[in-house]
């Protein structure tokens, strides 16, 4: 399973410093470590959005544990990561972004070692 992550630092001080949009389909086994890694970052303002692309596993149940810290959007399955990625990025409050795919959530812990300064 490949979890694709979009990270977008902002130049607008009225919105999140870093926004993470995570498209997910049947990703229940990967989400806790992925989300915990992002939430452990020491950014001054972090926004995490998970877009569930019609999962048939326990993804909705896993997301219940994060409901106060992560925005969860569930949609019908689109057949690929593009639509959920775009929906997630559109839901962010940032103004610019970049993206990459990750398979190893261990890498996420080393994503940015210090806070992003504005």
C-alpha positions as CSV (number, residue, x, y, z in Angstrom):
1,X,0.0,0.0,0.0
2,X,1.3,3.4,-1.0
3,X,0.2,6.4,1.0
4,X,0.6,9.6,-1.0
5,X,1.2,12.8,0.9
6,X,1.1,16.4,-0.1
7,X,2.8,19.0,2.0
8,X,2.3,22.6,1.4
9,X,4.1,25.4,3.5
10,X,2.2,28.7,3.5
11,X,3.2,32.2,2.9
12,X,0.0,33.5,4.4
13,X,0.3,34.1,8.2
14,X,-3.5,33.8,8.7
15,X,-3.5,30.1,7.7
16,X,-1.7,26.9,8.7
17,X,2.1,26.9,8.5
18,X,2.1,23.4,7.0
19,X,-0.8,21.5,5.6
20,X,-0.8,17.8,4.9
21,X,-3.3,16.2,2.6
22,X,-3.3,12.4,2.8
23,X,-5.3,10.5,0.1
24,X,-6.3,7.1,1.6
25,X,-7.9,4.0,0.2
26,X,-8.1,0.9,2.5
27,X,-5.2,2.4,4.5
28,X,-6.4,1.6,8.1
29,X,-3.2,-0.3,8.9
30,X,-1.0,2.6,7.7
31,X,-2.9,5.6,9.0
32,X,-2.0,5.5,12.7
33,X,1.7,5.6,12.2
34,X,1.5,8.1,9.3
35,X,-0.8,10.5,11.2
36,X,1.1,10.1,14.5
37,X,4.3,11.0,12.6
38,X,2.8,14.2,11.3
39,X,1.1,15.1,14.5
40,X,4.5,14.7,16.4
41,X,6.1,17.4,14.3
42,X,6.7,20.7,16.1
43,X,5.2,23.1,13.6
44,X,3.6,26.1,15.1
45,X,0.4,25.5,13.1
46,X,-0.2,22.1,11.4
47,X,-3.3,21.1,9.4
48,X,-3.8,17.4,8.5
49,X,-6.5,16.4,6.1
50,X,-7.3,12.7,5.2
51,X,-9.4,12.1,2.2
52,X,-10.8,8.6,2.3
53,X,-11.5,7.4,-1.2
54,X,-14.2,4.9,-0.5
55,X,-12.3,2.5,1.8
56,X,-13.9,-0.8,2.6
57,X,-11.6,-1.6,5.5
58,X,-11.5,0.0,9.0
59,X,-10.3,3.4,7.8
60,X,-13.4,5.2,9.1
61,X,-13.0,3.6,12.5
62,X,-9.3,4.4,12.7
63,X,-10.1,8.0,11.8
64,X,-12.5,8.3,14.8
65,X,-9.5,8.3,17.1
66,X,-8.2,11.4,15.3
67,X,-11.4,13.4,14.9
68,X,-10.3,16.3,17.1
69,X,-6.9,16.7,15.4
70,X,-7.4,15.7,11.8
71,X,-9.9,16.8,9.2
72,X,-11.5,13.6,7.7
73,X,-13.3,13.8,4.3
74,X,-14.9,10.6,3.0
75,X,-15.9,10.3,-0.7
76,X,-17.0,7.5,-3.1
77,X,-14.1,5.6,-4.6
78,X,-12.7,7.4,-7.6
79,X,-10.4,4.6,-8.8
80,X,-7.1,6.3,-8.1
81,X,-5.2,8.8,-5.9
82,X,-5.6,11.9,-8.1
83,X,-9.1,12.9,-7.1
84,X,-8.7,12.4,-3.3
85,X,-5.3,14.2,-3.4
86,X,-6.9,17.1,-5.2
87,X,-9.9,17.2,-2.8
88,X,-7.4,17.3,0.1
89,X,-5.2,20.0,-1.3
90,X,-8.3,22.1,-2.1
91,X,-9.5,21.8,1.5
92,X,-6.2,23.2,2.9
93,X,-5.8,26.8,4.0
94,X,-2.3,27.1,2.4
95,X,-1.4,29.1,-0.7
96,X,1.4,27.0,-2.2
97,X,2.6,23.4,-2.1
98,X,4.7,20.6,-3.2
99,X,4.2,16.8,-3.0
100,X,5.7,13.4,-3.0
101,X,4.8,9.8,-2.3
102,X,5.9,7.9,0.8
103,X,6.0,4.2,1.6
104,X,8.0,4.3,4.7
105,X,6.4,6.2,7.6
106,X,9.8,6.2,9.4
107,X,10.9,8.8,6.9
108,X,8.0,11.1,8.0
109,X,9.5,11.4,11.4
110,X,12.5,13.1,9.8
111,X,10.5,15.2,7.4
112,X,11.4,18.5,8.9
113,X,13.6,18.5,12.0
114,X,12.6,22.0,13.2
115,X,9.6,24.3,12.9
116,X,9.0,26.2,9.7
117,X,9.7,29.9,10.3
118,X,7.4,32.5,8.7
